[in-house]
Amino acid sequence: MSNNKDSQIRTIVVTVDTEEEGLWGAGGYPVRNCTTENLRGLERFQSLCEKYLVPPTYLIDAPVLDDPIAIHELKSWMRMGVCEIGTHCHPWCNPPIVSETASNRESYMCNLPEELQFAKLQWLTQRIAEVFGKSPTSYRAGRYGFDRTTVGPLVKLGYKIDSSVLPAFDYRNSQGPDFRRLTRYPSRVSDLRGQSELMEVPITTGFTRPRFYAFRQRLRGLLDTPFGRATKLASISNRLGLTNHLKLSPEGTTLAELKGLVHSSLKDGVEHLVLMLHSTSLMPGYSPYAKDPQGVESLYQRLEGTLEYATKSQQCIGSTLSDLTKRIDPSAVQKIET
Ligand SMILES: [Zn+2]
């Protein structure tokens, strides 16, 4: 937990997984000929963030670098200091390509050999540095495919902060990472050899009511026992809303849930909120969360309602991911070594 309670500095970071079109899993993992029409939605989004003085962090992946319009826009916003450019890796379409097809397992970067993770990240980092004139220092894995095996390659390439973790979520069913025990507060995460470390500021997850998070984590320990499974604990926790574990994202949530999550997180001492969404949700027809123009409008209403609530009612200051490394004292946060 943060030890910074006296300072009362609260921040909100808005992060965008900025990427090509595609429905990962259902449509496979396209390796080549990716399209990026959805990026025409960035301009409106940028204006909304500027209205609330929140500089978004665009975490961009390899196909975005082939979109000259997006590059032109992102570069000009970066130069004006109203956004940050970070890195987002979809390993299936990120050179070096070692296979023309990717399995579910291989779609998670953290399942690849460390040398291949490094090669892919090195390619992307160098290309972003060439195009933008500045090396990225913020990272999010595609499909949240992050664990300690990625820390070494990231640190070697100059990264300072990761925001791939969804605390308490579990992707083992699809051969992805298990975040059940990871903290929702900022932490330091070390590589497997314990030689280097990165700041981890996870995507904000939780419930609409304060203190529910800790209660649910305790109950979860019980639910995983034969006693828990044999009793009615599961249906009771369902009725209490303890299974409605939310992610701070306008995708698949209601505005009331988002405001509740902001409120409960701040009450529980989570001072650095991280909101996330996909660029594909900003244009109709490219995301299950915004299937048509009306879907995009309602996503914008949830987004604006959340920004208004966080910045005006709850006095959160807009920050980029990399700026958090200046705001958070590494010696005051927990070190994750398991
Ligand atoms: Zn992605």
Residues whose N, C-alpha, C, O or C-beta is under 5 A from the ligand:
A	BS01	ZN	D17 E19 G142 R143
